[in-house]
Amino acid sequence: MAAEERTRTADSRRYVLGGGPGTAGAFRDLCARAVADWYGPLTPAARTAAGDVLLLVTELVAHAVRRGGVPYELRLDRSVDGVWIQVTDTVSAGPCPASRHDPGRASGHGLYLVQRLAAAWGWVPRERGRTVWCEVAFPPPPRTAAPAAASRPSEAARAG
């Protein structure tokens, strides 16, 4: 399975992949690279958010693969508040989260995780499928200390 990066800007990445084994992992690897490029060294809070991004990308792609939608595009956008994830596939129906989460089930936890971890999520119908999206909040970068003001020599020191 070959990955083709079609669009790349400073704040947006768009990837196209075929379906099959390894699709979710390939998308996750591309996503990890984008987050590293955008955020550099991560604070502990940002590391948690980055982990959420990777998990949600994996779950959204796996959901599309299980439903037979062959995910064909992953789009990541960095905003002031975090990362917006969009997975476009060929499934026409909207995602249906289970009405009641059962932690004892072997599968079916993906949309539950999206609901719990994403700041917001939803889906948009397309001409040939749908786009399922979610947003993961990132903490603002830590403030760096302002450089110390250059001290001016006193009159006595200059005279002296």
Order of alpha helices (4+ residues) and beta strands (2+ residues): beta-beta-alpha-alpha-beta-beta-alpha-beta-beta-alpha
